[in-house]
Amino acid sequence: MIEANRLRELLANEGAPRVVIIGDLIVDRYISGDVSRISPEAPIPVLAASSSELRLGGAGNVAANLRAMEAEVIIVGVVGDDSHGSFLRQLFEAEGIGTGGVISDGSRPTIEKTRMMSGVQQMLRVDWEDTRPIDSVVLARMLEAIPRELEGADAVVLSDYGKGTLTQEVIELAIAEAQARSIPVLVDPKGADFSRYAGATLVTPNRKEAELALGRELSGLGDLPGAADELIAAASLAQVVITLGGDGIYFRARDGALDGRIPTQARAVFDVTGAGDTVVAHLAFHLGAGLELKAAVTLANHAAGIVVAKLGTHSVTRSELFERLLEGQPQESKVATAASLSARLEAWRREGKRIVFTNGCFDVLHAGHVSYLRFARARGDVLVVGVNDDASVARLKGPERPVNPLADRLLVLGALEVVDAVIAFGEDTPRDLVEFVSPDVLVKGEDYVDQPVVGREWVESHGGQVVLAPLLEGRSTTGILGRAGGGSGRTGSLDGGAGQGA
């Protein structure tokens, strides 16, 4: 198992890979309401509909998942020359998904799946579709689009729903073009014959799909290595990833060079719709960004755990995934880097939380610090604390300081319930950090009532406020050190907790 700290570091440092998705484009319609009676016409429930919503489905849901992770996404597929086809194009463009490979076919309708929902329960699904393979004219346009759209790609996804888009010609050309460019090809497969995906990097069947392809039941976890080897051999794959529902995700590389199972990460399951799309999207994102398979599978498993706790098809953002990796972690997880703090700030703002910032040296933590931090935290919903690194403390306080090194000071502050994140900075003032956090509230000590507060102009110009906190009489680190014979004994502010330089 990869530690959460390592996963957060990998996630924070990933870029924005370019991923091309080739597959079946589908409109998902959700009709929601309540069931309170049985029809007098037949023994069936009556759904009193109250809302109808259209969403990206099929390969489009894979694309939406990738865009939520800030990937550059190109979609290649077929839509009907109808209102749903226009809707899909508009929705793709609104999401920032490239549509240069989307082809209109007037001979077939845009596929629609309509789900009737009562609460979290799916009552009925109605499919409007024509699953014939695309005709020769549309096929020729697809074959022309694929090499063009694959230029500069970092990963390719074949999203096969068995709706006629992924003909053998399309699959073979996509894999050949990707191989020529050394691009990984991930397949969300359909049907019993995985050999049609020969040469792909990996396939991502669920347990039932794997059983169908193998022609036998997988009765236990012990059957997985042999099953994976068979699937790899059948399609000349490098790897196989099998999603197992409540048992998590299993992965294996050719010849058993890599093998493992990541336990399920779901807290509660409301709807598994689109979970497979989330897994293949996240695998493509992380592999396209250069991660190893085990790390990619682990992160994809966390993402799937988020999405199955939601109703219908949903996407997982980087900040949601980052927050998931923080759950249940020890307090040192509050120690942030610039990248990880940026993700947390984004999540907090999305949730409408009021962000408070303060800073200090916090060298020898005492009651004055605690009182000050409690005051700061009470001004909002989350508290971010900037902490001077050792070199800047020495410049501010003298060569004998700090008493406690930066790592210890960060860990102690992170253990406080009132603190939500701590981050180090090395400048003599926190100006850059204040602008980076851009808090709703900037807190300093009341000893700054007649002094300029660094960052005030920035905070107030962005709609925030500066608040001065009362200081606890007679508490200071310099005073404590002086009484202990370890310092000058000078009195002062809260060791930078209210002081400007910290």
PyMOL commands that set and color helices and strands:
alter all, ss='L'
color gray80, all
select helices_A, chain A and resi 4-13+59-68+83-95+136-150+168-180+194-197+207-214+221-235+245-247+254-256+275-288+293-307+318-326+331-334+338-350+367-377+390-397+406-414+431-437+446-448+456-461+477-483
alter helices_A, ss='H'
color red, helices_A
select strands_A, chain A and resi 18-23+25-38+45-58+72-80+98-105+111-118+121-128+155-159+185-188+202-203+239-243+249-253+259-262+355-360+382-388+421-425+441-445+465-469
alter strands_A, ss='S'
color yellow, strands_A
deselect
rebuild
show_as cartoon
